[in-house]
């Protein structure tokens, strides 16, 4: 039976996101430890999920962060002592306004998130097929010298560097968050043995140009101008995973659940069950997989998203699939008025993939 190692972050206090600037409006922050509790609840529905603590020495954490981020940026973050949120405009992404504040608790949580990502990657290089870094705040918008979109330190990039350091080359990244990973892209751009594929919403709100053109053949960009259907989305995911599997020795999955209906920071309408398909595709790649938690802020959907992903990855289908299987064994005859109307797939108005 397959096993998924669940690497759990050390939790702190005073580390909830106070606010985020989105579309010119200051919105209440949605990133806090409740997300981790809901995600864990969904993952632990599976007998094949084994929880482990994130054990990484302080020296290794520091060495990895120095390889991911600019020294001055790290010094600035570590100099934050205030427990009240403060704004540091010089830490904004290139060409964009600052959109999140920083405070000491958030800096500490971001360090623990990176520790968790490194621990998950180390489990993969030690022989685990699947590892899941259950961590927050997310990291994929954090660049070499900037913070953005709830992100302060780049956990996915730290996992990539850990895999490379232990001989897993090339490494592929597939980012399945609703938003483009501008931070990850900038960090891995100089690394010739890293491939990055991103499937995200258009227009791209976290780059000045509002769209992304791949830097070179090592990056693939798929942009959806409207919420794709499940089939359209999984077809695009399958293409990226298949392409990366032909070249890479391991996969880092930046896993965002903000693509589901009802997310407060998104407008897509995918169901949580789509992640069962994502998990199956990753399992079929036969590559070791290190999943890094990114976005996903609809608390009432997170357990089902994580459950579906683990079910697809492990091949046991997830809670919803088990409920359907039980219903099939004990069918109930319904009248016409009990049936939901058939849905129509959303038309894809724009989807572009750059050749690799």
C-alpha positions as CSV (number, residue, x, y, z in Angstrom):
1,X,0.0,0.0,0.0
2,X,1.3,3.5,-0.8
3,X,2.1,5.9,2.0
4,X,1.9,9.6,2.2
5,X,4.2,11.2,4.8
6,X,2.5,14.3,6.3
7,X,5.2,16.7,7.6
8,X,3.6,19.0,10.1
9,X,4.7,22.5,10.9
10,X,5.6,23.6,14.4
11,X,2.8,26.0,15.3
12,X,3.2,29.4,16.8
13,X,1.0,32.2,18.0
14,X,0.4,35.8,16.8
15,X,1.0,34.7,13.2
16,X,-2.4,35.2,11.5
17,X,-2.3,37.4,8.4
18,X,-4.0,40.7,9.4
19,X,-4.9,41.9,5.9
20,X,-4.1,41.8,2.2
21,X,-4.5,44.3,-0.5
22,X,-6.4,42.9,-3.5
23,X,-7.8,44.9,-6.4
24,X,-7.0,48.2,-4.6
25,X,-9.0,47.1,-1.5
26,X,-7.7,46.1,1.9
27,X,-9.3,42.8,2.8
28,X,-9.3,40.9,6.1
29,X,-6.5,38.3,6.1
30,X,-7.5,34.7,5.5
31,X,-4.3,32.9,6.3
32,X,-4.1,31.5,9.8
33,X,-3.6,28.2,11.6
34,X,-7.3,27.1,11.1
35,X,-6.3,26.3,7.5
36,X,-3.8,23.7,8.7
37,X,-6.3,22.2,11.1
38,X,-8.8,21.7,8.3
39,X,-6.3,20.4,5.8
40,X,-5.0,17.9,8.4
41,X,-8.5,16.7,9.1
42,X,-9.0,15.8,5.4
43,X,-5.6,14.2,5.1
44,X,-6.0,12.1,8.2
45,X,-9.1,10.4,6.8
46,X,-6.6,8.1,5.0
47,X,-5.0,5.1,6.7
48,X,-2.0,5.6,4.3
49,X,-1.2,9.0,5.7
50,X,1.5,9.1,8.4
51,X,2.1,12.3,10.3
52,X,5.7,13.3,11.2
53,X,7.2,16.4,12.8
54,X,9.3,18.8,10.8
55,X,12.8,18.1,12.1
56,X,15.5,20.2,10.4
57,X,18.5,21.7,12.2
58,X,18.8,25.5,12.5
59,X,22.0,25.5,10.5
60,X,20.5,23.7,7.5
61,X,17.4,26.0,7.6
62,X,19.7,29.1,7.6
63,X,21.9,27.7,4.8
64,X,18.9,27.0,2.6
65,X,17.4,30.4,3.2
66,X,20.7,32.1,2.3
67,X,20.6,30.2,-1.0
68,X,17.0,31.1,-1.7
69,X,16.8,34.8,-0.7
70,X,19.0,37.8,-0.8
71,X,21.0,38.4,2.5
72,X,19.6,42.0,2.9
73,X,16.1,40.8,2.6
74,X,16.6,38.1,5.3
75,X,18.2,40.7,7.6
76,X,15.2,43.1,7.1
77,X,12.7,40.4,8.0
78,X,14.6,39.2,11.0
79,X,14.8,42.8,12.2
80,X,11.1,43.0,12.5
81,X,10.3,42.9,16.3
82,X,6.8,44.4,16.2
83,X,3.8,42.2,17.0
84,X,1.7,44.8,15.3
85,X,1.6,44.7,11.5
86,X,3.9,47.2,9.8
87,X,4.4,48.0,6.1
88,X,7.8,48.0,4.5
89,X,7.4,49.5,1.0
90,X,10.9,48.6,-0.2
91,X,10.0,44.9,0.1
92,X,7.4,45.1,-2.7
93,X,7.7,43.0,-5.8
94,X,9.2,44.8,-8.9
95,X,6.7,47.1,-10.5
96,X,3.9,46.4,-7.9
97,X,2.7,48.1,-4.7
98,X,3.2,46.4,-1.3
99,X,0.1,44.3,-0.6
100,X,0.8,42.7,2.8
101,X,2.2,43.9,6.1
102,X,4.8,42.0,8.2
103,X,5.0,41.3,11.9
104,X,7.3,39.2,14.1
105,X,4.9,36.3,14.4
106,X,4.5,36.0,10.6
107,X,8.3,36.0,10.1
108,X,8.6,33.2,12.6
109,X,5.8,31.2,11.0
110,X,7.4,31.6,7.5
111,X,10.7,30.2,8.9
112,X,8.8,27.2,10.3
113,X,7.0,26.7,6.9
114,X,10.4,26.6,5.2
115,X,11.6,24.1,7.8
116,X,8.6,22.0,7.0
117,X,9.3,22.1,3.2
118,X,12.9,21.1,3.7
119,X,11.9,18.2,6.0
120,X,9.5,17.0,3.4
121,X,12.1,17.1,0.6
122,X,14.6,15.3,2.8
123,X,12.1,12.5,3.3
124,X,11.8,12.2,-0.5
125,X,15.5,12.0,-1.0
126,X,15.6,9.4,1.7
127,X,13.3,7.2,-0.3
128,X,9.7,8.3,0.4
129,X,7.5,8.3,-2.7
130,X,5.1,10.9,-1.4
131,X,5.6,13.7,1.2
132,X,3.3,16.6,2.0
133,X,4.5,19.7,3.7
134,X,1.5,21.0,5.6
135,X,2.7,24.5,6.2
136,X,1.7,28.2,6.2
137,X,2.1,31.0,5.3
138,X,2.3,30.1,1.6
139,X,5.6,31.0,-0.2
140,X,5.4,31.0,-4.0
141,X,5.0,34.8,-4.3
142,X,8.1,35.5,-2.2
143,X,11.0,36.4,-4.5
144,X,14.7,36.8,-3.9
145,X,14.1,40.1,-2.2
146,X,10.4,40.7,-1.9
147,X,7.2,39.6,-0.2
148,X,3.7,39.5,-1.5
149,X,0.3,37.7,-1.4
150,X,0.6,36.3,2.1
151,X,4.1,35.0,1.2
152,X,7.4,35.9,3.0
153,X,9.8,33.1,2.4
154,X,9.7,30.7,-0.5
155,X,9.1,27.1,0.8
156,X,8.8,25.5,-2.7
157,X,12.2,26.9,-3.7
158,X,13.7,25.6,-0.5
159,X,12.4,22.2,-1.2
160,X,13.8,22.3,-4.7
161,X,17.2,23.3,-3.5
162,X,17.1,20.5,-0.9
163,X,16.3,17.9,-3.6
164,X,19.1,19.2,-5.9
165,X,21.6,19.2,-3.0
166,X,21.0,15.5,-2.5
167,X,21.3,14.5,-6.1
168,X,17.7,14.7,-7.5
169,X,18.3,16.5,-10.8
170,X,16.6,17.8,-12.8
171,X,13.7,18.8,-10.5
172,X,10.3,19.8,-11.9
173,X,7.9,22.2,-10.2
174,X,4.2,22.2,-11.1
175,X,2.4,25.1,-9.5
176,X,-1.4,24.4,-9.2
177,X,-2.3,27.5,-7.2
178,X,-4.8,30.0,-8.8
179,X,-2.0,32.6,-9.0
180,X,1.2,32.7,-10.9
181,X,4.3,31.9,-8.8
182,X,6.2,35.0,-9.6
183,X,8.6,34.5,-6.6
184,X,9.4,30.9,-7.4
185,X,10.0,31.8,-11.1
186,X,12.5,34.5,-10.2
187,X,14.4,32.3,-7.8
188,X,14.7,29.2,-10.0
189,X,15.4,31.1,-13.2
190,X,19.2,30.8,-13.0
191,X,19.0,27.0,-12.2
192,X,19.4,25.2,-15.5
193,X,18.4,21.8,-14.0
194,X,14.9,23.1,-12.7
195,X,11.7,23.1,-14.8
196,X,8.7,25.2,-13.8
197,X,5.1,24.7,-15.1
198,X,2.3,27.0,-13.8
199,X,-1.4,26.7,-14.4
200,X,-3.2,29.9,-13.3
201,X,-5.8,32.5,-13.8
202,X,-5.6,35.2,-16.4
203,X,-5.3,38.2,-16.1
204,X,-2.3,37.7,-13.9
205,X,-2.7,40.1,-11.0
206,X,0.7,39.7,-9.5
207,X,2.9,40.8,-12.4
208,X,2.8,44.3,-13.9
209,X,2.2,43.1,-17.5
210,X,-0.9,41.1,-16.4
211,X,0.2,38.1,-18.4
212,X,3.3,35.9,-18.3
213,X,5.6,34.9,-21.1
214,X,7.9,32.0,-20.3
215,X,11.5,33.0,-19.7
216,X,12.8,30.1,-21.8
217,X,12.1,26.5,-22.6
218,X,12.4,25.4,-19.0
219,X,9.1,27.3,-18.1
220,X,5.6,26.5,-19.3
221,X,2.7,28.8,-18.6
222,X,-0.9,27.9,-18.9
223,X,-3.4,30.8,-18.4
224,X,-7.2,30.4,-18.1
225,X,-9.3,33.4,-18.8
226,X,-12.3,31.8,-17.1
227,X,-12.8,28.9,-14.7
228,X,-12.0,25.7,-16.7
229,X,-14.1,22.6,-16.6
230,X,-12.7,19.7,-14.6
231,X,-11.8,17.9,-17.9
232,X,-10.1,21.0,-19.3
233,X,-8.1,21.6,-16.1
234,X,-7.0,17.9,-15.7
235,X,-6.0,17.7,-19.4
236,X,-3.7,20.7,-18.8
237,X,-2.3,19.2,-15.6
238,X,-1.8,15.9,-17.3
239,X,0.2,17.5,-20.1
240,X,2.5,19.3,-17.7
241,X,3.1,16.3,-15.5
242,X,3.8,14.1,-18.5
243,X,6.2,16.6,-19.9
244,X,8.0,17.0,-16.5
245,X,8.1,13.2,-16.0
246,X,10.0,12.8,-19.2
247,X,12.9,15.0,-18.0
248,X,12.9,15.1,-14.2
249,X,13.9,12.9,-11.3
250,X,11.5,14.4,-8.7
251,X,8.5,16.8,-8.6
252,X,7.7,19.6,-6.3
253,X,4.0,20.4,-6.3
254,X,3.0,23.9,-5.2
255,X,-0.5,22.9,-4.2
256,X,-3.1,25.6,-3.9
257,X,-6.7,24.9,-3.2
258,X,-7.9,28.4,-4.1
259,X,-9.1,27.1,-7.5
260,X,-12.3,25.6,-5.9
261,X,-15.7,27.3,-5.8
262,X,-16.2,29.6,-2.9
263,X,-12.6,30.6,-2.3
264,X,-12.6,34.2,-1.0
265,X,-9.5,35.1,-3.2
266,X,-10.7,33.4,-6.4
267,X,-13.5,33.1,-8.8
268,X,-13.0,29.6,-10.2
269,X,-15.7,27.0,-9.8
270,X,-13.8,23.7,-9.6
271,X,-15.0,21.1,-7.1
272,X,-12.8,19.7,-4.4
273,X,-13.0,16.3,-6.1
274,X,-10.8,17.7,-9.0
275,X,-7.8,17.1,-6.7
276,X,-8.4,13.4,-6.7
277,X,-7.6,13.6,-10.4
278,X,-4.5,15.6,-9.7
279,X,-3.4,13.0,-7.2
280,X,-3.9,10.2,-9.7
281,X,-1.9,11.9,-12.3
282,X,1.0,12.5,-10.0
283,X,0.9,8.9,-8.8
284,X,0.9,7.7,-12.5
285,X,4.0,9.8,-13.2
286,X,6.0,7.2,-11.0
287,X,8.2,10.1,-9.8
288,X,8.7,11.0,-6.1
289,X,6.5,13.9,-5.2
290,X,7.0,16.6,-2.6
291,X,3.8,18.6,-2.2
292,X,4.1,22.1,-0.6
293,X,1.0,23.8,0.7
294,X,0.3,27.1,-1.0
295,X,-3.1,28.9,-1.1
296,X,-6.6,27.8,-0.4
297,X,-8.7,29.9,2.0
298,X,-12.3,28.5,1.9
299,X,-12.2,26.8,5.3
300,X,-15.3,24.8,4.7
301,X,-13.8,23.2,1.5
302,X,-10.2,22.5,2.6
303,X,-10.7,19.2,4.3
304,X,-12.5,17.8,1.2
305,X,-9.7,19.2,-1.1
306,X,-7.0,17.5,1.0
307,X,-9.0,14.3,1.3
308,X,-9.5,14.1,-2.4
309,X,-5.8,14.8,-3.2
310,X,-4.6,12.2,-0.8
311,X,-7.2,9.7,-2.1
312,X,-6.0,10.2,-5.7
313,X,-2.4,10.0,-4.7
314,X,-2.8,6.8,-2.6
315,X,-5.4,5.2,-4.9
316,X,-8.1,4.9,-2.2
317,X,-10.4,7.5,-3.8
318,X,-11.0,9.8,-0.8
319,X,-14.0,10.2,1.4
320,X,-16.4,11.3,-1.3
321,X,-15.4,8.3,-3.5
322,X,-15.9,6.0,-0.6
323,X,-19.4,7.5,0.0
324,X,-20.3,7.0,-3.7
325,X,-19.0,3.4,-3.6
326,X,-21.2,2.7,-0.6
327,X,-24.2,4.3,-2.3
328,X,-23.6,2.1,-5.4
329,X,-23.6,-1.0,-3.2
330,X,-26.9,0.2,-1.6
331,X,-28.7,2.1,-4.4
332,X,-31.7,4.4,-3.7
333,X,-34.2,4.9,-6.4
334,X,-35.0,8.5,-6.9
335,X,-37.9,10.2,-8.7
336,X,-37.2,12.8,-11.4
337,X,-37.7,15.7,-8.9
338,X,-34.8,14.4,-6.8
339,X,-32.2,14.6,-9.6
340,X,-29.9,17.6,-10.0
341,X,-29.9,19.2,-13.4
342,X,-27.0,18.3,-15.6
343,X,-24.3,20.9,-15.6
344,X,-22.7,22.4,-18.6
345,X,-18.9,22.6,-18.7
346,X,-17.6,26.2,-18.6
347,X,-16.3,27.3,-21.9
348,X,-12.6,28.0,-22.0
349,X,-12.2,31.5,-23.4
350,X,-8.4,31.6,-23.2
351,X,-5.8,29.0,-22.5
352,X,-2.2,29.3,-23.8
353,X,0.7,27.0,-23.2
354,X,4.2,28.0,-24.3
355,X,6.1,25.2,-26.0
356,X,8.8,23.4,-24.1
